[in-house]
Amino acid sequence: MRTSTAGAARGRRPGWRGCARRLAGAAAWLAGLGLADACTVELAGQAPLTKSRALYETPVSINGQAPLPFLIDTGAVHTKIHAVASSQLGLKGNGRRGRCIGTDGSLGRITEDVTAPRIEFGGVVRFRKSLAVDPVLVDGSPLSMGTLGADLLSGFDVELDFPAGQLRLYRVEGCDQSDHPLRPWTSPYNTVPLKRSSKGLVSVPVVMDTKTLELALDTGSNRTTVSMKAAVEKLELDLEQLKAQSTPKRSMSSTGTQAMNYAKRFGRVDIGRSSYGNVQISFSELQVAPYDGLLGLDFLGNRRIWLSYATGQLFVASTK
């Protein structure tokens, strides 16, 4: 009785179809054990975070020179250097021209970008990086020597441990929100869905008294601000009443222009499973479409957070 295939009976190796079946079977077996496409997290680098004017800076070295304090700004598309620092370092223009746009829609001066032959932050090195140039001076001096924006940050998962003053960058592979979940810490934490734009900006849903807004997560802003447009269309507020019941305050945008801000208290604000009571929110003439406003450090600046650009999630450590 013949009990084998003709190929096997003659001692021949199985064809490519047989190999493919065996490989597929091995892959399924490994997947069942959790060994295939495993979620891997590797620490790429870390650096200190220093609080400055209610925001946070981290040291950035250009061309091996002494580190300069750069603002950590998840709400900035491009990394930029102040004109003063660019001049001191002797950086050369690269022919690209652009201008900063403030959150109020104001336009800054047109400047030529410069090229940093080598830029290092958190132990990570990038070469021939084009940097926007910030010419704004406040009272004769720069607000910051530079800004570390989404073009560099979004290449990693970013942990901002504000209480401990630490920035950590991670390389994340094979992780998702279902089969291979990313678990950042062993201690309790809250998970919030994170939307990522094509430019690397991220946003989260925020519920204010049962009405949901989409706010850009902006570590370059010390307070949460909602646009007047969203106040009317999403929160259904009366602007005249809002202005009449609030003492206006001036703020300065990244382009150096001033804007008027009005405030209103909300009984409850929810970000994921975290709830905040009796919260004061600022309203201003922001131009941040498609977002409804900016989620600033007044909510997150005293927490340990993890921005998972790789999996589209924001992790917020629970408070004790």
Secondary structure by P-SEA (a helix, b strand, c coil): cccccccccccccccaaaaaaaaaaaaaaaaaacccccccccccbbbbbbbcccbbbbbbbcccccccbbbbcccccbbbbcaaaaaaaccccccbbbbbbccccccccbbbbbbccbbbcccccccbbbbbbbccccccccccccccccccccccbbbbccccbbbbbbbbccccccccccccccccbbbbbbbbccccbbbbbbbcccbbbbbcccccccbbbbccccccccccccaaaaaaacbbbbbbccccbbbbbbbbbbcccccccccccbbbbbbccccccccccccccccccccccccccccbbbbbbbcc
